[in-house]
Amino acid sequence: MKNDVIVIGSGIGGMNAAMQLAAKGYSVSIIEKRSEPGGKMRRVHYSDCTFDAGPSLITMPFILRDAFEQTGAKLDAYLTLLPIDPICHYRWLDGTQYNCHANPLRRNEETERIFGRRSMQEMNAYLSHAGKVYHATKDVFLFNPFDGFKEFFKTSNLSILPALPSMRFMQKFHAFNAEKFSNPKLVQLFDRFATYNGSSPFLAPATLMVIPFIEFEYGGWYPRGGIYAIADAMYKRCIELGVTFHFDTDVTGIRTERNKAIGITTLKGVDMEAHHIISNADVFHAQHDLLSRKQERKPELSTSGFVLLIPMNDNPFSMAHHSVLFSDTYQQEFTTMFDAKKAPEEMTVYISVSSKTDETQASNGKENWFVLVNTPPTSMEGEWTQERSAAYKEAVLSMIERFLPGMKSYIANEPQIISPDDFSREFHATGGSLYGSSSNSMFSAFLRPKNKDPRIRNLYHCGGSAHPGGGIPLVILSGHFAAREVINNS
C-alpha cells in the first residue's frame, strides 16, 4: 500500500510532522534507524540514574502545547512540565557565583547583589531591546516557513523593515554584548547563548540576542520523568492517530523520478513508496547521501559535543539543575574550535543534574550529572579514539575539580562517554554536528535549509539542521512547517 507520507527519522520534528498530518487524515509511516523513537532526544539508564543524553532544557513551552492542541489533544494528558529555578547557575574561577532567575524581581535582586546596580540596569535595557527585536521578527524568522531574502520583498512583511537596524545583522554577537554590558562576566554570560545553536559569539551576528530574551521571558522547564517524556508523549499521540513506525530500519536512499520524491530504500533492501517524503535527517546527509548528490558542498558546521554521564554519590556541592562553569579563556575556546578545529584544552563546562528538579531521575542517594563540553565537529569518523576520549574525559574532570575540589571522589561509577563520533554514527549527523550548519555569519538565517526542498518536488525537511534551527521548540516548529508544506502541495 502506498503511503501518503513517509517520514525519515523519529526525532521530535519528524513525529510532530506525523502527528499534524495524521490528525488531518493522511496515512503516515515513520522509518527509524534506532530501536526507539526520539532521535537525539534519548535517555540512558546507568548506575541508579536516568540521564537525558540529548537536549536538557525546554523553553517556549507554549510551542509544545500547541503541537498537541493542533491534533485535538491536551498536552497535560500526556506530560507534566515542572519549572526550573534558577534557570541556570553560573560560576567563574575567581569564585563568583550567580543564579539567573526567570522571575524579573528575583533576577534584578540577584544581579544587583552580585554585579551591582549598573549591571542590573544594563541587563534590563538589553532584554528590553532584544524583546522588541523578537516580537518584531518572530513571525518572519521563527513562526512561519522561511523563504530567505525573498521575505523582505513580501508586502506581508513590510512591518519588519523598521526593526532592521535594531537587529544588528552587521555586528558580531560578542561586540554587541560588550557594548551593552560594562562587566566582562555578564558579557561572557550572554556570549554563551551563541552555543545554543552551536555557534561562536565572536563570529555570529548580534541577532542572537533574541535567544537570552526567550529563555528569560519564558523560563526553563523540565518534564516529569525526564526530557525523553516528550518523545514518549509524541510517540503515544502518533500511535493514537494511526501513524505506523518501522524501527531498526536505516534509510539508505530517497528515490526520485523526474525530480520528484517517490519513495525510499532501506538497508534491509525494502523499497517503500509515498506521495510525499519528509526527511527528519541531517539535511546534508539527506542531500549528499540519500539523494546521492556527491557534489553538495558541506556547510560550515555547528559545534559537536563531548558528553560525560556521571552517576554521583551524595555530595556537598549543592548543584543547581543547570550549571555553567566558565573558563578564563573563553575567546580562545572558540578560536580553538572554529579556527584550529581542535577541542579546547581549557574548556567551559555545562552540567545538568535533572534529579534536582525530578527526584525520579536518580535513586539510592545518587545524582545524575550530565556534563557537556563544546567541541568542533569531526573531520572523519574514528577521530575520537578510545584513548583520546579517555584522555579528554580526564581533562574535563580536572576542569570541574578546579571549581568543585574533591568532585572526583564522589563519582559512583565510571562515567559513560558520548563523543562527536557517536553523534555522527548514531544519527548520521554530519561531523557529529548537533545543530547542522552554524550561525557564524550575518547571512546564516537566510541560508539555513528550507523546509520545502528547492530542487526535489514532494520532499521536505525538518529537524535541527533545517529552518528554523536547533533546540526543542524550534525543532517542533520545523515539523509543523514540513507538515504545512505537505498540505499545501497535496
BAROTOR-901998 format. One record per atom (N, C-alpha, C): residue in one letter; z, x, y. Coordinates in steps of 0.05 Angstrom, whole numbers, plus 5000, padded with zeros to 4 digits. Layout:
AZXY
...
This chain:
M500050174976
M500050005000
M500050175025
K498350115044
K498150275068
K500350185088
N501950395097
N504050335117
N502850275144
D504250125160
D503550105188
D504050375201
V506450485195
V507350735208
V508650915188
I508051175189
I509551385174
I510851555195
V513451605191
V515051785208
V515652035192
I514852265203
I515352525190
I518052625201
G520052615184
G522752715192
G524652495199
S527152525190
S529052315195
S531252395214
G530552565234
G532352615256
G532852355271
I534652365290
I535352115304
I533052005322
G531252185330
G528952095345
G527151935326
G526552045303
G524851905283
G526151645274
M528751645268
M530051405259
M530051195281
N530451275306
N530451075327
N527650945330
A525551115328
A522851005329
A522350805306
A523350875282
A523050705259
A524550445263
M527050455274
M528650215280
M527150025298
Q526150145320
Q524849975340
Q522349835329
L520849985313
L518349875302
L518849665280
A520749735263
A521449555241
A522549285252
A524049305274
A525149065286
A522948885297
K520549005302
K518348845312
K516348775290
G517148825265
G515448735243
G513648935230
Y513749185240
Y512049395228
Y513249485201
S511549555182
S512449685158
S512549985163
V514850105158
V515350385166
V516450535142
S515350775137
S516450955118
S517151225132
I519551325125
I520351585136
I520351795113
I518952015119
I518752225099
I520552465108
E522452535091
E524452735099
E524552965079
K524453205090
K524553445073
K527253475059
R529453405072
R532053445061
R532953205044
S535353225033
S536253015015
S537852795029
E538152815055
E539652615070
E538452595098
P538952365112
P537752335139
P539352495160
G538152515184
G539652635206
G538352875218
G536653025204
G535453265215
G537553465222
K537353575247
K539353775255
K542053655258
M542253395261
M544853265261
M545853245232
R547553425224
R548453435197
R551353515196
R552653475173
R555453545170
R555753735146
V557853885147
V558554075126
V561454035119
H562053985094
H564853965084
H565654235072
Y567854345083
Y568654615074
Y571554655079
S573054725059
S575854815061
S577554615078
D577654365069
D579254155082
D578254075109
C575854155116
C574754095143
C571953965140
T571353795159
T568553695163
T567553805189
F565253935188
F564054055211
F561553905220
D561253865246
D558753785257
D557054035259
A555054065242
A553454315241
A551054305259
G550954105277
G548654085295
G549754015323
P548753795335
P549853715361
P552853665360
S554253705382
S557153675382
S558253505405
L556453385421
L557353235444
L555453005450
I556452775458
I554852555466
I555352505496
T553252485511
T553352385539
T551552135541
M551652005563
M550051765567
M550151575543
P552551485536
P552751315512
P551251055514
F550550965538
F549050715541
F546350735527
I545250975525
I542651005512
I542850945482
L545051045470
L545550985442
L546050685438
R547550565456
R548050275454
R545450115457
D543750195475
D541250055479
D539450075455
A539450305441
A537750345418
A538350135397
F540950065393
F541649865373
F541149585384
E541749535409
E541349265420
E538449195420
Q536649385424
Q533749325424
Q532749245396
T534449285376
T533649195349
T535248945341
G536748835360
G538248595355
G540948635343
A542048875346
A544748945334
A546549055356
K549149055350
K551149165368
K552149435357
L552149635374
L553049905365
L555849895354
D557549735366
D560349725358
D560749635329
A558749495318
A558849415290
A558349645271
Y557349875281
Y556650105265
Y558250355272
L559350365296
L560350615307
L562450575328
T564450745328
T566550735349
T566451005364
L565950985390
L565851225407
L568551275420
L569451525418
L572051605429
L571551785454
P572951735476
P572651905499
P573852185495
I572652385506
I573652665504
I574752735532
D577252825532
D578452915557
D580453135552
P580053375565
P577853435584
P575153445569
I573053415585
I570353445573
I570053725562
C571053915577
C570854195568
C573054365581
H574054555566
H575954745575
H574555015578
Y574855145602
Y573555395607
Y575555615610
R574855855599
R576556085602
R574856335610
W576156505625
W574956755633
W576756985624
L575657225622
L577157455611
L579457545629
D579357465655
D581657535672
D584057345669
G583857155651
G586056975646
G585756695659
T583756665676
T583356405690
T582556195669
Q583755955671
Q583155735654
Q582755485671
Y580855315663
Y580155085679
Y579354855660
N580554625664
N579854375649
N578054205667
C575654145656
C573853975671
C574053685661
H574853505679
H575253225672
H572953055683
A572352835668
A570452645677
A571552475700
N574152415698
N575452265719
N575452425745
P574152315767
P573852475791
P576452555804
L578452375803
L581052445815
L582352675800
R582452665773
R583552885758
R581953145761
R579253115763
R577553345767
R578153475794
N578453315815
N579053425841
N581653575841
E583653455829
E586353575828
E586253845814
E584853855791
E584754095775
E583054305790
T580854225802
T579154415815
T580554545839
E581954375854
E583454485877
E585754665868
R587054585846
R589354745836
R588355025827
I586155035814
I585155295802
I583555455822
F581755315837
F579755465853
F580155425883
G581855235891
G582255185920
G580754945930
R581654855954
R580554605966
R577654635972
R576854865982
R574054905989
R572254865965
S573054985942
S571454955918
S571254665909
M573454515912
M573454235905
M571454085922
Q571454135947
Q569554005966
Q566654085959
E566254335952
E563554435945
E562654295920
M564354255900
M563654125876
M562853835881
N564353695897
N563653415904
N561053395918
A560553575937
A557953575951
A555653635932
Y556053815913
Y554053885893
Y553353645877
L555353515866
L554953285849
L553753045864
S554453015889
S553152805905
S550152865908
H549453105914
H546653185917
H545153145890
A546353245869
A545053225842
A544852935834
G546752765841
G546652485834
G544352345848
K543852415873
K541652295887
K538952375874
V538752625866
V536352715852
V535952565826
Y538152545811
Y537952405785
Y537052115789
H538251965807
H537551685810
H534751645821
A533851845837
A531151825848
A528951885828
T529652045808
T527552145790
T527852055761
K530051935753
K530551875725
K528451695713
D527351495728
D525451315716
D522751455710
V522251665725
V519751815720
V520052035699
F522252185701
F522552415684
F524152365658
L525752155657
L527352105633
L526851845619
F526651625633
F526651365621
F523951235616
N521851395617
N519251305610
N517551525598
P515551465583
P513651675575
P512551825599
F512052075596
F511352245619
F508452345617
D506952325639
D504152395639
D503652645655
G505552825657
G505153075671
G504753035701
F503053205712
F502653205741
F501452945750
K500152795732
K498952545740
K500952345750
E503552385742
E505552195750
E505852175781
F505252395794
F505552395824
F503352245838
F501252175823
F498952045836
F498851745828
K500951655815
K501151375808
K502551215830
T501350995838
T502550845860
T505350755853
S505950705828
S508650615820
S510750825824
N509951085827
N511851295831
N511951415859
L510751275878
L510751375905
L513551415917
S515451255906
S518151265917
S519551535911
I518351685892
I519651945885
I518952165905
L516852125921
L515952335938
L518052425959
P519552245971
P521552345990
P523752515977
A524052485950
A526152635936
A525252915928
L522652975930
L521653235920
L523053475932
P523553485959
P524953725969
P527653765958
S529053545952
S531753565941
S531853665912
M529553645898
M529453725870
M529354025867
R528554175887
R528554465888
R526954585865
F524554495860
F522854595839
F522354905842
M522254995868
M521455265873
M523855455871
Q526255355869
Q528655515869
Q529755545841
K530855775834
K532055815808
K534755685807
F535555595783
F538055445780
F540455615789
H540455865781
H542656045789
H542756075819
A540456115831
A540456145860
A541455895874
F540755665864
F541755415876
F544855395873
N545855465849
N548755455844
N550155655862
A549055895865
A550256095882
A550256015911
E548355855918
E548155755946
E550255545951
K550955385931
K552755155934
K555655225929
F556255435914
F559055505908
F559755785918
S562055795931
S562956055941
S564456215920
N565556075899
N566956205878
N565156275855
P564956535848
P563056615827
P563556485799
K566056415794
K566756285769
K565456005767
L565455865789
L564155605789
L561055635787
V560055845799
V557155895795
V556555935766
Q558156095752
Q557756145724
Q558155885708
L560155725715
L560555475700
L558155295702
F557055265726
F554755085729
F552155215718
D551955475719
D549655615706
D549555545677
R551855505664
R551955455636
R550255205627
F549955015645
F548554765638
F545654815631
A544555045639
A541755105631
A541555145601
T543755225588
T543755265559
T543555005544
Y544054775558
Y543954515544
Y541054455534
N539054585546
N536354555535
N535254835528
G537055025524
G536155285513
G534755465533
S535455435559
S534055585579
S535955785593
S534855945610
S536356145626
S536756035654
P539156035665
P539555945692
P538256135713
F537556375704
F536356565722
F533256545723
L532256365705
L529356325704
L528656025709
A530355845700
A529755565701
A530055455729
P528655235736
P528755125763
P531354975768
A531954945794
A534454825803
A534554525796
T532354405787
T532454125780
T534354075757
L535154285743
L537054255721
L539854165731
M540154155758
M542654055770
M543353785759
V541453625750
V542053355741
V543653365715
I543553585700
I544953595674
I548053585678
P549153755696
P552053725700
P552753455713
F551053355730
F551653085741
F551952885719
I550052885700
I550152685679
I552652715662
E553452955656
E555852995640
E558352905655
F558552965681
F560852895697
F560852595702
E558552475706
E558452195713
E558952015689
Y557952085666
Y558151905643
Y560052005622
G561252235626
G563352335609
G562352445582
G564152535566
G563552635540
G564852455519
W563352405497
W564252215477
W563852335449
Y565452225430
Y565352315403
Y565652075384
P563952045364
P564251815346
P566451865325
R568051655321
R570051685299
R568551735273
G569451935258
G568052015234
G566152235237
G565852335262
G564052565266
G561352495278
I560052695290
I557452645302
I555452535281
Y555852615256
Y553952515236
Y554152215232
A556352095242
A556551805241
A554251665255
I553151795275
I550751685289
I548451665270
A547951885255
A545751885235
A546251675214
D548751655205
D549551445185
D548951165196
A549651125221
A549250855233
A546350785235
M544750985244
M541850935246
M540550885219
Y541451045199
Y540351015172
Y540950735162
K543450645166
K544250375157
K542550165171
R542150195197
R540549995211
R537649995202
C536550235197
C533850255187
C533550105160
I535450145142
I535350015116
I535549715119
E537249625137
E537449335142
E534849215152
L533349375166
L530749285178
L528349325159
G528849435136
G526749465116
G525249725117
V526249925131
V524950195131
V525350325104
T523250455094
T523350595068
T523650895074
F525451015059
F525951305062
F525051455036
H523651675040
H522851855019
H524152125024
F526352185009
F527752435013
F526652654995
D527552905000
D526653134985
D523653144983
T522353075005
T519453075006
T518453215031
D517353455028
D516553615050
D513653555057
V513153485082
V510453425090
V508953695096
T506653725084
T505153975088
T502653935105
G501953695111
G499553655128
G499353375139
I498153355162
I497453095174
I494453065170
R493552855156
R490752815151
R489452675174
T487052765182
T485652645204
T482752585196
E481652405210
E478752335206
E477552265233
R475652415242
R474452385268
R476552365290
N478352575290
N480452605310
N482352365310
K482852245287
K484652025285
K486552075261
A489152055266
A491052095244
A490851855224
I490651925199
I490351705179
I492351735156
G493951955155
G495851975133
G497052255132
I498552305110
I499852565107
I499452655078
T499852915074
T500053035048
T502853155045
T503853185021
T506553285017
T506453514997
L508653664996
L508853894978
L508753794949
K509453544944
K509353434917
K506453354909
G504553394928
G501853324922
G501253024926
V503052884939
V502652594943
V501352554970
D499352394971
D498052314996
D498952025003
M499551985028
M500351725038
M498651655063
E497951405065
E496251325088
E497851145106
A497051145132
A498350965152
A496450935175
H496950715189
H495350665214
H496250845237
H498850925236
H499951085257
H501851295244
I501951535256
I503751755247
I505451835270
I508051825266
I509951935285
I511152185274
S510852405288
S511952665278
S514552715293
N516752715277
N519352795287
N519953085281
A517753235276
A517953515270
A517653675296
D518353925295
D517854115317
D514854085324
V514254055350
V511553995358
V509654225352
F510554475356
F508754695350
F508254705320
H510254655303
H509854655274
H507854435267
A508154205279
A506253985274
A503354055280
Q503054185304
Q500354255312
Q499154495297
H500854695294
H499854955283
H499654935252
D501554805240
D501654805210
D500654535198
L501754315208
L501054065195
L498153975202
L497254055226
L494453995234
L492654235231
S493754455222
S492254705217
S490754795241
R491954765265
R490754885289
R491855165293
K490855355279
K491955625279
K491555755306
Q489855645323
Q489355765349
Q491455675370
E493255485362
E495255385380
E496955615391
R497355615416
R498955825429
R501955745428
K503555925417
K506455865415
K507655855443
P509155655450
P510355635477
P512655835479
E513555885504
E516056045507
E518255875496
L519655975476
L521555815462
L524255815475
S525755605471
S528555585479
S530155765461
T532755785467
T534455945451
T534855825423
S535655995405
S536655915379
S539755945381
G541055935358
G543955965358
G544956095333
F547156235336
F548656355314
F551256205312
V551656075289
V553955895285
V555855995264
L558355965270
L560456015250
L562055755246
L562455675221
L564155445214
L566755565203
I568855535219
I571355675212
I573555475207
P574555455182
P576955305177
P579355465186
M580955345204
M583155485215
M585855365206
N587755535199
N590455435194
N591755355220
D594055215217
D595655135241
D596055385258
N595555365284
N595655595302
N596755525329
P597455725345
P598755675371
P596855645395
F594155615390
F592255655412
F591755395428
S592655165419
S592454915433
S589554875444
M587654895426
M584854875434
M584154585443
A582354565462
A581254305470
A578954245450
H577953995452
H575753925435
H573354115440
H572754165465
H570554345473
H571754565490
S571054815484
S571855045500
S569555235503
V569455365526
V567455575532
V569055825540
L568556045527
L569756305533
L567556475546
F567756515572
F565656645587
F565956955585
S563657085581
S563657375582
S563557455612
D563957715616
D563757825644
D560957925650
T559157895631
T556457995635
T554357775630
Y554757555645
Y553257305640
Y550257355644
Q549457475667
Q546657515672
Q545457695651
Q546957905643
Q545958085623
Q545457945596
E547057745590
E546557595565
E543757475564
F542957355587
F540357215587
F538057415589
T538557645603
T536557855604
T536057965575
T538257995561
T538058095534
T536557905516
M537157645519
M535857445502
M532857395509
F532257365535
F529557285542
F527757515549
D528757745556
D527057985561
D527058175538
A529458255529
A529558445506
A529258305479
K529558035479
K529257875454
K531357965433
K533758025443
K535858105425
K538357925429
A539957915408
A542457765410
A544457935427
P545757805446
P547557965464
P549858075449
E550658325457
E552958455444
E555558355455
E555558285481
E557958155493
E557057875501
M558157675487
M557057415489
M559057205498
T558056995511
T559556765517
T559756595492
V562056485486
V562556345461
V563356055466
Y561955875453
Y562655585454
Y564155515428
I566355375431
I567955285408
I568454985409
S567854845388
S568454565386
S570454525363
V572654385370
V574654315350
V574954015350
S573153885335
S573053595337
S575453455325
S576953595308
S579453475297
S581553425319
K581153545342
K582953485365
K582653205375
T580153095372
T579652815381
T579752625357
D578852715334
D578752545310
D580152695287
E582552615282
E584152765262
E582952745234
T581152565229
T579952545202
T578052775196
Q577452945216
Q575553155212
Q576753415200
A579453405195
A580753625182
A583353525170
S584153655148
S586653565134
S588253805126
N590653745115
N592453955105
N593054165127
G593454065151
G594254245173
G592054425184
K589554375176
K587354545185
K586154445211
E584554615224
E582854535247
E580054635241
N578054475250
N575254545244
N573954675268
W573854935269
W572755075291
W569755125287
F568154995303
F565255035303
F564655225326
V563655465320
V563155675340
V560155715343
L559255715368
L556355755373
L555955965394
V554156145389
V553256345408
V550256325412
N549256325436
N546456315441
N545156575433
T542856555420
T541256785412
T538356725418
P536656935419
P533756885422
P532656765396
P530456625397
P529056545373
P528156785357
T527756745331
T526856975315
T523857015318
S523057255314
S520157315315
S518957275287
M520557285267
M519657245239
M522057165222
E521556995202
E523656925184
E524557165168
G527057195163
G528157425149
G529257635169
E529157575194
E530157755214
E533257775213
W534557545206
W537457545204
W538257595175
T538357845167
T539157925140
T542057865136
Q542957865112
Q545757815106
Q547558025120
E546558275120
E548158485133
E548358445163
R546058365176
R546058325204
R547858095212
S547657875196
S549357635202
S552257705199
A552957855179
A555757925175
A556858095198
A555158285207
A555958455229
A556258295255
Y554458105259
Y554557945284
Y556957755283
K557557655259
K559957485256
K562457645266
E562657895258
E565058055266
E565058095296
A562658135308
A562458165337
A563357915351
V562557685341
V563457425354
V566457395351
L567457435327
L570357405323
L571957595341
S570957835345
S572258035362
S572257935391
M570057805399
M569957695426
M571957475430
I572157295410
I574157085412
I576957195414
E577557415399
E580157535399
E580957645426
R578957715443
R579557805470
R580857585486
F580157335480
F581357105494
F583757005479
L583657015453
L585756895436
L586757105416
P588457295426
P589357505409
P590757405383
G589957525361
G591057445335
G589557215322
M587357125334
M585956895323
M585056945294
K584157185288
K583157235261
K585257175239
S587757225245
S589857195225
S590256905217
Y589156715232
Y589556435225
Y587156315210
I585056485205
I582756385191
I583556325162
A582956075154
A583855985127
A582056065105
N579456095111
N577456155091
N575156295105
E573556445090
E571356595101
E569456405117
P568956465143
P567156295159
P564456275146
Q563356035147
Q560555995139
Q558756065162
I556456185156
I554656275177
I552056105176
I551156015200
I548555895203
I547056065223
S544956195215
S543456375232
S540856245242
P539556365262
P536956265270
P534956235248
D535056415228
D533356385204
D533856125189
D536356045188
D537055795174
D535855555189
F535955555216
F534655335231
F531655335226
S530455565225
S527555585221
S526855485193
R528355565173
R527655495145
R528355205139
E530555105148
E531454835141
E529854625156
F529054675181
F527954465197
F525154525208
H523854735197
H521254805208
H521354845238
A523654925248
A523954975277
A522755245283
T520755255300
T519255505306
T521255715316
G521455935302
G523256145310
G526156075309
G526855845297
G529555755297
G530455625324
S528455585341
S529055475368
S530355195365
L532355155381
L533854895378
L532654675395
Y531054745415
Y530054535434
Y527054555439
G525554695421
G522754725427
G522254915449
S520554845468
S519855025490
S522255035509
S522555265523
S524655295543
S523855155569
S525755145587
S525155035614
S525155255635
N524355495626
N524455725644
N522055735663
S521255515674
S519055505693
S519255255710
M518255265734
M518255025751
M516354815740
F514554895722
F512654705711
F513454605683
S515854685673
S516654625646
S516654325641
A517654175659
A517853885655
A515053755652
F513053885665
F510353775664
F508853865640
L509754085627
L508354195605
L509554115578
R511853995578
R513153925552
R511253725538
P510953765511
P509153595496
P509653295500
K507553145504
K507752855508
K508252705482
N509252465485
N509852305461
N507352205447
K505152175462
K502552105450
K500852355449
D500052435425
D498452675423
D495952645439
P495252845456
P492952825473
P490252855459
R490252965434
R487753025420
R487252855395
I489452765383
I489152615358
I490052335363
R488252145359
R489051865362
R490951775340
N492751595348
N494651485329
N496651685318
L497051905333
L499052105327
L501052125351
Y503552125345
Y505652115366
Y507852315359
H509252405379
H511352605375
H514052505387
C516152575373
C518852525383
C520652745373
G523052755384
G524952965377
G525453145401
G527153345397
G527953525419
G525753695430
S523553745415
S521453905426
S519353755441
A519553485441
A517753315456
A519153195480
H517653055497
H518752925520
H520752715511
P523152685524
P523952825549
P525553075544
G526153155519
G527553405514
G529753385494
G531453595493
G533653615473
G536153475482
G538053455463
G540553315467
G540353035456
I542552925447
I542552675433
I541252445449
P542052405474
P540852175488
P537852195493
L536952435499
L534152475505
L532452455479
V533552555457
V532152525431
V531852235423
I533952085428
I533851795423
I531651665440
L531551745465
L529451635483
L526651715473
S526351955462
S523752045453
S522751865430
G524551775413
G523851595392
G522951325402
H524351235423
H523650985436
H520850995448
F520251225461
F517651255474
F515351265453
A515851415431
A513851425410
A513351145398
A515450995394
A515050715384
A513550545404
R514050585430
R512650435450
R509650495450
E509050755446
E506250835446
E504850715421
V506250705399
V505050575375
V504350285381
I506250145393
I505849855400
I503549825419
N503450005439
N501249985459
N498550045447
N498450185425
N495950265413
N495350125387
S496849915381
S496349765357
S494249555361
